[in-house]
Amino acid sequence: MSAKAEKSGSIVRRRIVVLIPLVLFLALAALFYARLGDDDPSRIPSAMIGRPVPDVSLPPLPGLERDGKALPGIAAGDFQGTVTLVNVWSSWCLPCRDEAPLLMQLADNPRVRIVGINYKDQPDNARRFLGRFGNPFMAAGTDENGRAAIEWGVYGVPETFLVGRDGKIAFKLVGGINPDNLERTLKPEIEKALAAKS
């Protein structure tokens, strides 16, 4: 083999060695981009699906009433025998404002009980929020320090959990409810939970 051919082969090998990490990096970057580019945050898996609701009791939001009666807080035993939508929200959460009319729409369905977990919020702010945007909740508990949200496996507000009649979490929606995920995902999941035998 001539010196020129040997030098040419050495250059090709060096280029390949340099290109392999670059190709691997680009492949990984494309994979991460594809995963991050998914505009449906509700696809984040939850370890809570299929498990009983956390054994956490939350005190009621003080001064909150519905139909002239004080709204109760939340206890794990409240979920047996009914299909319940649990919405984690805060007055300072902008997507919570956007989903409020859709929660009010869901509250019109007498087959589903809607409860709220007010996350790291001031009671006065929470009451003003519900006074302005409507109160879809049959019960509302306060989670001032965020410990209950940790037990529920909350990533951030808003999040919505669907609990079946058996008291187990059947579905979790990460992010706000919007017209698209309401019709395509949440309503079908509610119907599935309503049809399930407990």
N, C-alpha and C positions, 0 to 999 in steps of 0.2 A: 504494500500500500504506500502510495506516495505521501510525502509530507503535506502536500496541499489537500489531499483527500482526508488525511487524518485530522488536519486542522478544521476542515469543513464539518466532519463528523462530530468533533468536539464542540463546535459552535451550535450545532443542531441539538446535541444533548443538553447543553447549558440552557438553550431556549426552552426546551421541553421542561426541564427542572424548574425554570422560572414560571412557565405557563401553568403547570399543574396547580400550585397554590392559588393562582389567579382564577383559574377555571373553578376550583372548589369554592373559593370565596363567592364568585358570581352565582354559582348554583345555590349556595346557602342564602345569599342575599335575595335571590328570586323566590326561594321558598318562604323566607320570613316576610317578604313583601306580599306574597299571595295570602299568607295567613293574616297579616295585619290589614291588608286591603279588604278583607271581608267586612262589609258594612253592616253586618248583623251581629251586634255584640251578644245577642241572646244565645248564640251558639257556644258560648263559653260553657264547658261542662260543669256540672255541680255535683259534688259528692253527696248532697242532701236528697237527691231524687230517690224516692223509694224508702226513705227513712221517716220515722215518726217526727212530728214537729218537735223542736227543742223544748225541754221541760223548763221553760222560762215564764215567769209571771211578770207582767208589766202593769204598773199603776195606771189608772185612767188619766187622760189629759184633763187637768182641772178646769172646771167651768164650762165644759163642752156638753151641749145638750142636743138631743134629737127628739122631735115630737114631744117636747116638754119634759123629757126625762133625761137624767144624767147618763152620759154614755159610759159603759163599763170599760175597764181595762181588759187585758188579754191574759188568759191562762191556757196552758197546754190542753187541759181537759175540755176546753170550749170547742175543740175542732172535731170531736167525735159525732158522727151522724149527719153531718152537713158538708156540702161542698163550699169551701171558703177561699176567697181571694185575699191574700195578705199583701198589702202595698206598703213598702218602706219609703217614707217621704220626709221632706223638710220644707219649711217655708222659704229657706234661702236657696233651694234647688230650682234652677230655671226649667229643666225638663219636667219637673213636677207640675209646674204651671201649665205646660203644654198638654200633659196627659190628664189633667183634672176634668175637662169636659167628657173625656172618654170613660173615666171612672164613674162619673155621674150617669152616663149612659148605661154602663154595666150594672149600676145600682138599681136600675129599673127592673132587672130580672129577679123576681122573687125566689127563684130556685138557688140563687147564689148569695152567700153572705160575704160582705166585704168588710174587712177590718184593716186598720192602719197602725203601723208602727212609726211614731214620730221620732225621727233620728236626730240626736244632738241639737235640739231646738229649744227656743224659749217658749213657754206656754202662751204668752200673750201674742207672739208672732204666729204661732201655730193656729190659734183661734182666729186671728185676723185673716190668715190665709184661707181657712175653711169658710169664713164669713164672706170672703170675696169670690172664691172659686167654687163654693158648694161643698157640702159634707156628704160623701158617699158611704161613710163608715157606720156600721152597726156597733162597733167597738173600736176604741183607739187607745193604745198604750204608749207611754212615753219611755224612750230609751235615751235618757240624758247623757249617759257616759259611753254609749255605743257597745256595751257588753252583749246585749241581746242580739244586735246585728251580727256580732262575731259568731254567736251560737247558731244563728240562722245561715251563716256562710255568705253574708252580704259583701259584695265587692265595692259598692258605692250606691248612692241614691240617684234616681229611683230604681227600685227592683220590685218585682211582683212574683209572689209564689202562689201556686194553686195547690190547695190541700184537699184530698179526697175525703169521702165520708169515713174512711178507716183511720183518719188522723195522720196519714202519711203524705209527704210532699210528692205531688205528681208531676209538677212542672215548675220551671223557674224562668222568668223573663228578666234578663239583665238589661238595664237601660229603660228609657221611657216607653210607655205605651203610645203607639202612633196609629193612624188609621189603617196602615198596611199590616203591621203585625197584629193588630186587633182582629182583623178579618181573616187573615191567612193563618195565624198561629194561635192566638189566645182563645178566640171563640171556639175553634175546633177542639182545643184541649179542654175547655170548660165542658163542652158537650160530651167528650169522652169520659170525663170524670163523673158527670151526671149519670151517664149510662152504665158506669161500672158498678158491679155488685160489691157491697161492703163486707 
